[in-house]
Amino acid sequence: MRVIIVKNYEEMSKEAANIVKELVIKKPNCVLGLATGSTPVGLYKELVRMHKEEGLDFSKVITFNLDEYYGLSGDHPQSYRYFMDVNLFNGINIKKENTHVPDGTIPLDKIEEYCKKYEEMIKKAGGIDLQVLGIGGDGHIAFNEPGSSLNSRTRLVALDEQTIKDNSRFFEKIEDVPRFALSMGVGTILEAKEIIFLANGIKKAEVVAKAIEGPVTSQITASALQLHPRVTAILDEEAASQLKRKEYYKFAHEAEKRISLKLF
């Protein structure tokens, strides 16, 4: 895993956006795996800026989102479809039919079939070229809560109490937070050709250290990223503050250039 440590959230977002930009230019019909939550908002804002000010073209890009709350329709203000439309899709020239977010209104008896179809759609598109990930307070990626199989596939999952508590800030009250979600599995995520893993803030420092330097375990599903050959973790200084190793990429803030300390 390559780890890049930057000064703050803004630098994290710009570094991630540059990686996405390079891929979109190199492969205009690339397949992006996208995440929601507060972490990637800055990344999406920068991509919108790149489209409007630099002409970055998303017209052939295809996207697949990691997850969606079960029970929320796409027009619900707290649904992840709504989040993606507001924070990214409505600001770029992507074709809406090329954007895929799990459908949180699928009847229970149709979920297994739907999840298999979602996986088939990803494969039909050629697989995910670049997957964007954040990390939950309990170490989850997507909604793969502690104890999820590292071989898991897209499925309906029950949300951990920690996740419900963390996400309650987006709802009027904690009782409004959905208790279930549709989520790509860890196994699905690990099939992406390349992954960028984003984390910022002191609250994520402990779990980031466990994910990057701790043992690979289903109790911290983000630790499975250690098994992938092409992961770039982009962390601000606070999120990286509990890492023990020192052989990581860092930015020299004064010179505003990268110092390569160790690649992997």
C-alpha positions as CSV (number, residue, x, y, z in Angstrom):
1,M,0.0,0.0,0.0
2,R,1.3,3.4,-0.9
3,V,0.6,6.0,1.8
4,I,0.5,9.8,1.0
5,I,0.4,12.1,3.9
6,V,-0.8,15.7,3.2
7,K,-1.3,18.7,5.4
8,N,-5.1,19.0,5.4
9,Y,-8.5,17.9,4.0
10,E,-8.2,20.3,1.0
11,E,-4.8,18.8,0.0
12,M,-6.2,15.3,0.4
13,S,-9.2,16.1,-1.9
14,K,-7.0,17.7,-4.6
15,E,-4.5,14.8,-4.6
16,A,-7.4,12.3,-5.0
17,A,-9.0,14.4,-7.7
18,N,-5.7,14.5,-9.7
19,I,-5.6,10.7,-9.6
20,V,-9.1,10.5,-11.0
21,K,-8.4,13.2,-13.6
22,E,-5.3,11.3,-14.9
23,L,-7.5,8.2,-15.3
24,V,-10.3,10.0,-17.0
25,I,-7.9,11.7,-19.5
26,K,-6.1,8.4,-20.1
27,K,-9.2,6.3,-20.4
28,P,-12.3,8.4,-21.2
29,N,-14.7,5.5,-20.8
30,C,-13.2,4.4,-17.5
31,V,-15.4,2.8,-14.7
32,L,-15.2,4.6,-11.4
33,G,-16.3,3.1,-8.1
34,L,-17.7,5.9,-5.8
35,A,-18.3,6.4,-2.1
36,T,-20.5,8.7,-0.1
37,G,-20.2,10.4,3.3
38,S,-18.3,13.6,4.3
39,T,-14.9,12.3,3.3
40,P,-15.2,12.4,-0.5
41,V,-17.2,15.7,-0.8
42,G,-14.0,17.7,-1.3
43,L,-12.9,15.3,-4.0
44,Y,-16.2,15.7,-5.8
45,K,-16.2,19.4,-5.5
46,E,-12.7,19.5,-7.1
47,L,-13.9,17.2,-10.0
48,V,-16.8,19.6,-10.7
49,R,-14.3,22.5,-10.8
50,M,-12.0,20.6,-13.1
51,H,-15.0,19.9,-15.4
52,K,-16.2,23.5,-15.4
53,E,-12.8,25.3,-15.5
54,E,-10.6,22.8,-17.3
55,G,-13.0,21.0,-19.5
56,L,-12.5,17.6,-17.9
57,D,-14.9,15.4,-19.9
58,F,-17.0,12.8,-18.1
59,S,-19.4,12.0,-21.0
60,K,-18.1,8.5,-21.4
61,V,-17.4,7.6,-17.8
62,I,-19.4,4.9,-16.0
63,T,-19.9,4.9,-12.2
64,F,-20.9,2.4,-9.6
65,N,-21.6,3.4,-6.0
66,L,-20.7,1.3,-3.1
67,D,-23.9,1.3,-1.2
68,E,-27.4,2.7,-0.4
69,Y,-29.6,2.8,2.6
70,Y,-32.3,0.2,2.4
71,G,-35.8,1.7,2.5
72,L,-34.9,5.1,1.1
73,S,-35.8,6.1,-2.5
74,G,-33.4,8.0,-4.7
75,D,-35.2,11.3,-4.2
76,H,-34.9,11.1,-0.4
77,P,-32.5,13.9,0.8
78,Q,-30.5,11.4,2.8
79,S,-30.3,8.7,0.1
80,Y,-26.9,8.2,-1.5
81,R,-28.4,8.6,-5.0
82,Y,-29.5,12.1,-3.9
83,F,-26.1,12.7,-2.4
84,M,-24.3,11.8,-5.6
85,D,-26.6,13.9,-7.8
86,V,-26.1,17.0,-5.6
87,N,-22.4,16.6,-4.9
88,L,-21.1,15.3,-8.3
89,F,-23.4,14.1,-11.1
90,N,-25.4,17.4,-11.5
91,G,-22.2,19.4,-11.8
92,I,-20.5,17.4,-14.6
93,N,-21.4,16.1,-18.0
94,I,-21.8,12.5,-17.1
95,K,-24.8,10.7,-18.6
96,K,-27.2,9.7,-15.8
97,E,-27.9,6.4,-17.4
98,N,-24.1,5.6,-16.8
99,T,-24.4,6.3,-13.1
100,H,-25.4,3.3,-10.9
101,V,-26.4,3.5,-7.2
102,P,-28.0,0.5,-5.5
103,D,-31.8,0.8,-5.4
104,G,-32.9,1.0,-1.8
105,T,-36.5,0.2,-2.7
106,I,-36.1,-3.3,-4.0
107,P,-38.6,-5.7,-2.4
108,L,-37.0,-8.1,0.1
109,D,-37.8,-11.1,-2.0
110,K,-36.0,-9.6,-5.0
111,I,-32.8,-8.4,-3.2
112,E,-30.7,-11.5,-3.8
113,E,-31.5,-11.4,-7.5
114,Y,-30.9,-7.6,-7.7
115,C,-27.5,-7.8,-5.9
116,K,-26.3,-10.5,-8.4
117,K,-27.4,-8.3,-11.2
118,Y,-25.5,-5.4,-9.8
119,E,-22.3,-7.5,-9.7
120,E,-23.0,-8.6,-13.3
121,M,-23.4,-5.0,-14.4
122,I,-20.0,-4.2,-13.0
123,K,-18.4,-7.1,-14.8
124,K,-20.2,-6.2,-18.1
125,A,-18.8,-2.7,-17.8
126,G,-15.3,-4.2,-17.7
127,G,-14.8,-4.0,-13.9
128,I,-14.0,-1.0,-11.8
129,D,-10.9,0.8,-12.9
130,L,-10.6,3.0,-9.8
131,Q,-12.5,2.6,-6.5
132,V,-12.8,5.6,-4.1
133,L,-13.1,4.5,-0.4
134,G,-13.4,6.2,2.9
135,I,-13.4,4.4,6.3
136,G,-16.0,4.2,9.0
137,G,-15.4,4.8,12.6
138,D,-15.5,1.0,13.2
139,G,-13.1,0.3,10.4
140,H,-15.7,-0.6,7.7
141,I,-15.4,0.0,4.0
142,A,-18.7,0.5,2.2
143,F,-21.1,-1.0,4.7
144,N,-19.0,-4.0,5.4
145,E,-19.4,-3.9,9.2
146,P,-17.0,-5.7,11.6
147,G,-17.3,-9.5,11.1
148,S,-18.1,-9.2,7.4
149,S,-16.5,-11.9,5.3
150,L,-13.5,-10.7,3.4
151,N,-14.9,-12.6,0.4
152,S,-18.3,-11.0,0.7
153,R,-20.3,-9.8,-2.3
154,T,-23.0,-7.2,-2.9
155,R,-25.8,-7.9,-0.4
156,L,-28.3,-6.6,2.2
157,V,-26.5,-5.8,5.5
158,A,-27.5,-4.8,9.0
159,L,-25.8,-1.7,10.1
160,D,-23.6,-1.7,13.3
161,E,-24.7,0.5,16.2
162,Q,-21.6,2.6,15.8
163,T,-22.4,3.2,12.2
164,I,-25.9,4.2,13.0
165,K,-24.6,6.6,15.7
166,D,-22.0,8.1,13.3
167,N,-24.6,8.6,10.6
168,S,-27.2,10.1,12.8
169,R,-25.7,13.5,12.3
170,F,-27.2,13.5,8.8
171,F,-30.7,12.9,10.2
172,E,-33.1,14.8,12.5
173,K,-32.9,12.1,15.1
174,I,-31.1,8.8,15.5
175,E,-34.4,6.8,15.1
176,D,-34.6,8.1,11.5
177,V,-31.3,6.4,10.5
178,P,-32.0,3.2,8.4
179,R,-30.9,0.0,10.1
180,F,-30.1,-1.8,6.8
181,A,-28.3,-1.0,3.6
182,L,-27.4,-2.6,0.2
183,S,-23.6,-2.7,0.0
184,M,-20.8,-4.0,-2.3
185,G,-18.9,-6.7,-0.5
186,V,-15.2,-6.7,0.5
187,G,-14.6,-9.2,-2.2
188,T,-16.3,-7.0,-4.8
189,I,-14.2,-4.0,-3.7
190,L,-10.9,-5.9,-3.9
191,E,-11.6,-6.7,-7.6
192,A,-11.2,-3.1,-8.5
193,K,-8.0,-2.6,-10.6
194,E,-6.9,0.4,-8.4
195,I,-8.1,1.9,-5.1
196,I,-7.7,5.3,-3.4
197,F,-8.4,5.2,0.3
198,L,-9.2,8.6,1.9
199,A,-9.2,9.6,5.6
200,N,-9.0,12.9,7.4
201,G,-9.3,14.1,10.9
202,I,-8.1,13.0,14.3
203,K,-11.2,10.9,14.9
204,K,-10.1,8.5,12.2
205,A,-6.4,8.2,13.4
206,E,-6.8,5.1,15.5
207,V,-8.8,3.1,13.0
208,V,-6.6,4.2,10.1
209,A,-3.6,2.9,11.9
210,K,-5.3,-0.5,12.5
211,A,-6.4,-0.7,8.9
212,I,-2.9,0.1,7.4
213,E,-0.5,-1.3,10.0
214,G,-2.6,-3.8,11.9
215,P,-3.4,-7.4,11.1
216,V,-5.8,-8.3,8.3
217,T,-9.0,-9.1,10.0
218,S,-12.8,-9.1,9.4
219,Q,-13.2,-7.0,12.5
220,I,-11.6,-4.1,10.6
221,T,-12.7,-4.7,7.0
222,A,-10.6,-1.8,5.7
223,S,-7.5,-3.9,6.7
224,A,-8.3,-6.2,3.7
225,L,-6.9,-3.4,1.5
226,Q,-3.5,-4.6,2.5
227,L,-4.2,-7.6,0.3
228,H,-4.7,-5.5,-2.9
229,P,-1.7,-4.7,-5.1
230,R,-2.6,-1.1,-6.0
231,V,-3.9,0.9,-3.1
232,T,-3.1,4.5,-2.5
233,A,-4.0,5.8,0.9
234,I,-4.3,9.6,1.0
235,L,-4.4,10.9,4.6
236,D,-4.2,14.3,6.2
237,E,-1.7,14.7,9.1
238,E,-4.3,14.2,11.8
239,A,-5.6,10.9,10.3
240,A,-2.0,9.7,9.9
241,S,-0.9,10.7,13.4
242,Q,-1.0,7.2,14.9
243,L,0.9,5.5,12.2
244,K,4.1,4.0,13.6
245,R,6.1,3.5,10.4
246,K,7.9,6.5,9.0
247,E,8.5,5.3,5.4
248,Y,5.6,7.1,3.8
249,Y,5.1,9.7,1.1
250,K,4.9,13.2,2.6
251,F,4.4,16.6,1.1
252,A,7.1,19.3,1.8
253,H,4.7,22.1,2.6
254,E,7.3,24.8,2.1
255,A,8.4,23.7,-1.3
256,E,5.0,22.3,-2.2
257,K,6.5,19.2,-3.8
258,R,6.4,15.6,-2.8
259,I,9.3,13.9,-1.1
260,S,9.5,10.2,-2.0
261,L,10.5,8.4,1.2
262,K,9.3,4.9,0.3
263,L,6.9,3.7,-2.4
264,F,5.4,0.7,-0.6
